[in-house]
Amino acid sequence: MINSSSGSGIYLDSVQYSTIANNYLQANGIGIYLWNAAKDNILINNTALDNIWSGIRLSPDDSELASNNTLINNTMVNNKYNFEIYTGYENASMQNNIDTTNTVNGKPIYYLVNVSNVTLNSASNAGAIYCINCQNMSIKDQFLQNNSQSIALFNTNDSRFDSNILSNNAVGILLFNSDNNTGLNNIVVNNIIGIGIVKSTDNYLSNNVANSNIVGLDVHESTNTELNNNTANFNKDNGITLSSSIQNKVNGNIANHNGGGIKLFNCSNSLLNNNIANSNEYAGIDLGSSKDNILTDNIANSNKKYGFELAGSDNNTLRDNIGNSDMDHLPDDSPNRTSKNETKDQGIENKS
């Protein structure tokens, strides 16, 4: 199947017990696309190259039906996102059988289900790594690119990902429903999202570099996330984004030269301390519809719009921050401002 640029070379919707074998799929939108509870299918000895989006894409729905597909000896080369499995549904089982005979750009896919105490280091030479329902995994010293997610932890706990380099992915590293994991010294560049944390608790990111993505670090619907000493510069949208999340700590990060520096939306009971957010296109530190957060000793200088922006946000405390921009902005309408947001010990530094 060649040159189906607006669609898929092979498309299965809610299909079960099929075998797709020995096909050559080039210059389509997606090479092979399994959608919506496609179950118990076998993909074997297929080649997908130069497709506009994915080489092989699996999209489970929000049920236990989207599982038990088997992939053997499939080759994905030079697709925008070689291998893609959609992880957006919380209840999708994702219990597929995908072994290391499947490759992306000549490197094996590690799709690990229900395993513990496994280390994948540079000797693994991985092309993509998925951990499904795993414990105590270690992923380090990998160079991964051109996947939907190059490292994906789904329902995976107590694991580490250290010193990996990830580029040109939709999401470099994704944690979904995964708790108590640690990520150190990773470099994520030229992705849509560098590192994403979704519906997860007690995760710790430190000393990572997330530059030149659309969003550097993105935390959504998560609790007790710690972001310490990370660098997120030159991202098109925000360097660091937290949304619908509570009790997070954002300490000592640098977010310069982004669309926006550090953005909290609908967040509460979080601490932002000693961060630097300079020279961003919008605001250095931006709180939208957020409450009961504490901002101390942050620096937000030379941002084009605002140093600190608190639109629709109540009961936040700002202490000993420096914001030297054209204007630091608290909303002028009194129901959203004044006595509800507290600035302490400001001198001339908390100009809002």
Buried (B, 14 or more C-beta within 10 A) or exposed (E): BEEBEEEBBBBBEEBEEBEBEEBEBBBBBBBBBBBBBBBEBBBBEBBBBBBBBBBBBBBBBEBBBBBBBBBBBBBBBBBBBBBBBBBEBEEBBBBBEBEBBBBBBEBBBBBBBEBBEBEBBEEBBBBBBBBBBBBBBBBBEBBBBBBBBBBBBBBBBBBBBBBBBBBBBBBBBBBBBBBBBBBBEBBBBBBBBBBBBBBBBBBBBBBBBBBBBBBBBBBBBBBBBBBBBBBBBBBEBBBBBBBBBBBBBBBBBBBBBBBBBBBBBBBBBBBBBBBBBBBBBBBBBBBBBBBBBBBBBBBBBBBEBBBBBBBBBBEBBBBBBBBBBEEBBBBEEEEBBEEBBEBEEBEEBBBB
